[in-house]
Amino acid sequence: MTRKSKFDALVDSALLETAGSALTRRAFLLSSAAAAATAGLSRSVLATEDFRDFRRVPTQYIAALGSPDARSGNDAQTWGLWRQDPGPRGVPLEEYAHLKASGGVAPASWKFDDKAWWLEEHGLIMEQPEFPLPPGRYMVTGGRAITTVLTVDAMAKNGTQRWALDDATIYDVTHLRCRSALYTPGAAAGPCSPAKAQKAAFPVRPGAPMPPVEGCNKQDYSVFIVVAVAGVKT
């Protein structure tokens, strides 16, 4: 998934300049303003709080479910977190036979699950994200016009997790070039296998749904880029 835009590079540069990796509100405002000006972005949502409790992290990714216009919800327990970029750690579809022959262990040491497997926009089989999404605050962006804070509460007794975006929607912070879907066995007879994926359907255009795979149910996820966190165990 690592395809950094001009926006991503500017935010990274501003974060690197902060002392001790602490992200001050001034640095955040400067990085967002610089990105908007340089990339020709139309607007940037900036929270008014102090960001000194945020810490820069190597770029992470959130797999999120929900309506594109949603700003909050109670289902963050269905969201996942990739603490490392899963793209470079993925396995191309054409190498699935080798992955299967290795007992499902990828070169990057993650284990393939034939009952729940992930694909990204270039046809790479990915490792599963961490579920559920750890509680805390995440500075998220779609690399387009908006950088804002996602707050995720601890899991409630009923198993749900509250989430909320500051002055933004899911669509606002979705990185459209990163496409991601979970494939699980369907009701019809026959296996749900990466071997059945149509290689000609890749790469998937930005914002488009991931292609179906015969014998599988498919769940598309939105992808947020995480550039800093507060109160999240790393």
C-alpha positions as CSV (number, residue, x, y, z in Angstrom):
1,M,0.0,0.0,0.0
2,T,3.0,2.3,0.2
3,R,2.4,4.8,-2.6
4,K,3.2,8.1,-0.9
5,S,1.6,11.3,-2.3
6,K,3.1,14.8,-2.0
7,F,0.7,15.3,1.0
8,D,2.1,12.2,2.8
9,A,5.7,13.3,2.3
10,L,5.0,16.8,3.7
11,V,3.3,15.5,6.7
12,D,6.1,13.0,7.4
13,S,8.7,15.9,7.0
14,A,6.8,18.1,9.5
15,L,6.5,15.2,12.0
16,L,10.2,14.4,11.7
17,E,11.1,18.0,12.7
18,T,9.3,17.8,16.0
19,A,11.5,17.3,19.1
20,G,11.5,13.9,20.7
21,S,8.8,12.7,18.2
22,A,6.2,14.8,20.1
23,L,3.7,16.3,17.7
24,T,2.8,19.8,18.7
25,R,-0.3,21.6,17.5
26,R,1.9,24.1,15.7
27,A,3.7,21.3,13.8
28,F,0.4,19.7,12.9
29,L,-1.0,23.0,11.6
30,L,2.1,23.7,9.6
31,S,2.2,20.3,8.0
32,S,-1.5,20.5,7.1
33,A,-1.2,24.0,5.7
34,A,1.9,23.2,3.7
35,A,0.3,20.1,2.3
36,A,-2.8,22.0,1.3
37,A,-0.9,24.8,-0.3
38,T,1.6,22.6,-2.1
39,A,-0.8,19.9,-3.3
40,G,-3.5,22.4,-4.2
41,L,-5.9,20.9,-1.7
42,S,-9.3,22.5,-1.1
43,R,-9.5,22.3,2.6
44,S,-8.0,20.8,5.8
45,V,-9.9,19.9,8.9
46,L,-7.8,20.9,11.9
47,A,-8.7,20.1,15.5
48,T,-8.2,22.9,18.0
49,E,-6.7,20.8,20.7
50,D,-3.0,20.6,21.8
51,F,-1.2,17.7,20.0
52,R,1.7,17.3,22.4
53,D,0.4,13.9,23.6
54,F,0.6,12.5,20.0
55,R,3.6,10.5,18.9
56,R,4.7,9.9,15.4
57,V,4.6,6.3,14.3
58,P,5.9,4.5,11.2
59,T,2.9,4.7,8.9
60,Q,0.1,2.4,9.9
61,Y,-3.2,1.7,8.2
62,I,-6.8,1.2,9.5
63,A,-9.3,-1.0,7.8
64,A,-12.6,0.6,8.5
65,L,-16.3,-0.3,7.8
66,G,-19.2,2.2,7.6
67,S,-21.1,4.5,5.4
68,P,-18.8,7.0,3.5
69,D,-20.7,9.9,5.1
70,A,-20.6,8.5,8.7
71,R,-18.8,10.6,11.3
72,S,-19.2,8.3,14.3
73,G,-20.5,4.9,15.2
74,N,-20.5,2.0,17.6
75,D,-18.8,-0.7,15.5
76,A,-15.0,-0.1,15.8
77,Q,-14.8,-3.7,17.0
78,T,-15.2,-4.6,13.3
79,W,-12.2,-2.4,12.3
80,G,-8.6,-3.5,12.1
81,L,-5.1,-2.1,12.2
82,W,-2.1,-2.9,10.2
83,R,0.9,-1.8,12.3
84,Q,3.1,-2.3,9.2
85,D,2.4,-1.6,5.6
86,P,0.9,-4.9,4.4
87,G,1.6,-4.1,0.7
88,P,5.3,-4.9,0.6
89,R,4.7,-7.9,2.8
90,G,2.1,-9.3,0.5
91,V,2.2,-12.2,-1.9
92,P,1.2,-11.7,-5.6
93,L,-1.8,-13.8,-6.8
94,E,0.5,-15.6,-9.3
95,E,2.6,-16.9,-6.4
96,Y,-0.4,-18.3,-4.5
97,A,0.7,-21.9,-5.4
98,H,4.1,-21.2,-3.7
99,L,2.3,-19.8,-0.7
100,K,0.1,-22.9,-0.4
101,A,3.1,-25.2,-0.9
102,S,4.9,-23.4,2.0
103,G,2.1,-24.3,4.4
104,G,0.6,-20.8,4.0
105,V,3.6,-19.1,5.5
106,A,4.5,-16.0,3.5
107,P,8.1,-14.8,2.9
108,A,7.3,-12.0,5.5
109,S,6.4,-14.8,8.0
110,W,2.7,-14.1,8.3
111,K,0.3,-17.0,8.0
112,F,-2.4,-17.3,5.3
113,D,-5.9,-18.1,6.4
114,D,-7.9,-19.9,3.7
115,K,-11.1,-19.1,5.5
116,A,-10.5,-15.4,5.7
117,W,-8.0,-13.8,3.3
118,W,-7.3,-10.3,2.2
119,L,-6.5,-8.7,-1.2
120,E,-5.2,-5.2,-2.0
121,E,-5.6,-3.1,-5.1
122,H,-2.6,-4.6,-7.0
123,G,-3.7,-8.2,-6.5
124,L,-1.4,-8.9,-3.5
125,I,-2.6,-11.3,-0.9
126,M,-2.2,-9.5,2.4
127,E,-1.9,-10.5,6.1
128,Q,-4.9,-9.9,8.2
129,P,-5.0,-6.7,10.3
130,E,-5.2,-6.7,14.0
131,F,-8.7,-7.0,15.4
132,P,-10.3,-5.2,17.1
133,L,-9.0,-1.7,16.6
134,P,-7.1,-0.8,19.8
135,P,-8.7,2.1,21.7
136,G,-7.0,5.5,21.7
137,R,-6.6,8.5,19.4
138,Y,-5.3,8.2,15.9
139,M,-4.3,11.1,13.5
140,V,-5.6,9.9,10.2
141,T,-5.7,11.1,6.6
142,G,-6.7,10.0,3.2
143,G,-3.8,11.9,1.7
144,R,-6.2,14.2,-0.1
145,A,-7.6,17.2,1.7
146,I,-8.2,16.3,5.4
147,T,-6.1,15.2,8.3
148,T,-8.0,14.8,11.6
149,V,-8.3,12.8,14.8
150,L,-10.1,9.5,15.1
151,T,-11.1,8.7,18.7
152,V,-11.8,5.0,19.5
153,D,-13.2,4.1,22.9
154,A,-12.5,0.9,24.9
155,M,-14.8,-2.0,24.2
156,A,-18.1,-1.8,26.0
157,K,-19.6,-4.7,28.0
158,N,-21.9,-5.5,25.1
159,G,-18.8,-5.9,22.8
160,T,-19.2,-2.7,20.8
161,Q,-16.7,0.1,20.4
162,R,-17.6,3.7,20.0
163,W,-15.6,5.7,17.4
164,A,-15.7,9.3,16.2
165,L,-13.9,11.5,13.7
166,D,-13.3,15.2,14.4
167,D,-15.2,17.2,11.8
168,A,-14.8,14.7,9.0
169,T,-16.5,11.7,7.4
170,I,-15.1,8.2,6.6
171,Y,-14.9,9.3,3.0
172,D,-12.8,12.4,3.9
173,V,-10.1,10.3,5.4
174,T,-10.2,7.3,3.1
175,H,-7.1,6.8,1.0
176,L,-8.8,6.1,-2.3
177,R,-5.8,4.5,-3.9
178,C,-5.6,1.8,-1.2
179,R,-8.3,-0.7,-1.9
180,S,-8.8,-3.6,0.5
181,A,-11.2,-6.5,0.9
182,L,-11.8,-9.6,3.0
183,Y,-12.8,-12.8,1.2
184,T,-14.6,-15.6,3.1
185,P,-16.2,-18.8,1.8
186,G,-19.6,-18.3,0.3
187,A,-22.7,-20.5,0.5
188,A,-22.2,-22.1,-2.9
189,A,-20.3,-25.3,-3.4
190,G,-16.6,-24.9,-4.3
191,P,-13.6,-23.4,-2.5
192,C,-13.1,-19.7,-1.9
193,S,-9.5,-19.5,-3.2
194,P,-7.1,-16.8,-4.4
195,A,-6.5,-19.2,-7.4
196,K,-10.0,-18.1,-8.6
197,A,-9.2,-14.4,-8.6
198,Q,-9.2,-12.8,-12.0
199,K,-5.7,-11.3,-12.4
200,A,-7.0,-9.1,-15.3
201,A,-9.2,-7.2,-12.7
202,F,-6.1,-5.7,-11.1
203,P,-4.9,-3.0,-10.5
204,V,-8.2,-1.6,-9.1
205,R,-8.8,2.0,-9.9
206,P,-8.9,4.5,-6.9
207,G,-12.2,4.4,-5.1
208,A,-13.6,1.4,-6.9
209,P,-14.8,-1.7,-5.2
210,M,-12.5,-4.8,-5.1
211,P,-13.4,-7.5,-7.7
212,P,-15.5,-10.5,-6.7
213,V,-14.0,-13.9,-6.5
214,E,-16.0,-17.0,-7.4
215,G,-17.1,-19.0,-4.4
216,C,-16.4,-16.1,-2.0
217,N,-18.3,-13.5,0.0
218,K,-16.5,-10.2,-0.2
219,Q,-16.3,-7.3,2.3
220,D,-14.8,-4.1,1.1
221,Y,-13.0,-2.0,3.7
222,S,-12.0,1.7,3.6
223,V,-8.4,2.4,4.4
224,F,-7.2,5.3,6.6
225,I,-3.5,6.3,6.8
226,V,-2.3,6.7,10.4
227,V,0.6,9.2,10.9
228,A,0.5,9.6,14.7
229,V,-1.2,8.2,17.8
230,A,-2.1,9.1,21.4
231,G,-3.0,6.7,24.1
232,V,-2.6,3.6,21.8
233,K,-0.4,0.7,22.9
234,T,2.3,0.3,20.3
